[in-house]
Amino acid sequence: MTVAPRHFETVEEAARGIRRLVDAASEIGCLTHKDADADSLGSALGFAEALRHMGRRVHVIVPSPIPRLLEHLPGFDTITQTPPPLDLLFTFDCGSVQRFGDQAALVESTPQVVNVDHHASNDGFGHLNLVDASASATGQIVHALLRAMDCPISSDAATNLYAALLTDTGGFRHENTTEAALRLGADLVGLGADPGWVALKSYKSHSVSQLRLEGMAIAHLRSEKDGRLVWSEVTREMLDATGADMQEAEGIIDQLQTAAPMKVAVLFKQAGPSVTKVSVRTRDEVDATRICIPFGGGGHRRAAGAELAEPLESARERVLEVARAQLDHRTG
């Protein structure tokens, strides 16, 4: 990248520059982060759908692995991992180039990159950066951008943006459930999103193998510091025993954080012999990013993650040491 990055203070300011880029581009990409969740993919699919209604050629790109648990999202069948050469690339819900996995080179090689995100830890890697840490979800920013660009929002686009908003607020249960988020949810329903269907697909469509894996992980739950720290893990042996795969471990951390006294919940996932993924959730005075940033990760105050290039056993001990220290410092 050779263009000096630009940061916008308002969506309206960003919309003018972004609209000019869209009108000038022949091939546009919409890229999610690795291990895409509904906020990242829903934002990409929703934005792409709106641009297609404007007559633009748009490609939704997802790093490996393809998030098959999100195959219910409208437009999922349009995903590609081999786009043509692009003039313009939008990225969604990602704070750094490293989080694009096997698509990181695409970010480096595209002439214009627009970075749309709501992570406070975003490092501003785009040529244009539209980052609002006060937004409940990246989908909320996408909706505001489409409105400011005077783009039509179809029922499919609304469904994708609703899924982004619903899941990143934990079904409108997390602390980031603001008045603006609730009003946006109603607006998206008015545009054609079906809230019952999105909730069903997001929270009530688990496979038997996924339920078995969740049960096994909960049975392995460990508790420390009078229940303020809870943690569990997903190993390759657990996947073999239940017939599940690692994508089906995504919802387990949300079960761990339901423990009444917890301040920190951690899930360790054995992604490979020397790769461990970590998910962290926190409450009250403990900041999840302070546990993940030392390991190259990031996220939000209440939800963060990291990926360590080391075996499960050593990664577990190093992360738990930081979690314990955070608890001692914040609640001691």
Protein Blocks (a to p, Z undefined) as FASTA:
>chain_A
ZZdcdddfbfklmmmmmmmmmmmpmbdcddddehiafklmmmmmmmmmmmmmnopacddd
ddddddfklmmpghklmpcfbdcddfbdcdehiabfklnmjmlmmmmmpmbacdddfbfk
lgolafbdcddfkbmbfklmmmmmmmmnopacdfklmmmmmmmmmmmnooolafklcfkl
mmmmmmmmmnopafklmmmmmmmmccfklmmmmmmmmmmpcceehhlaccddddfklmmm
nopafklmmmmmmmmmmpmklmbdcddddfbfkbccdddddehjbcfklmmmmnopacdf
kbccddddbdfklmmmmmmmmmmmmmmmmmZZ
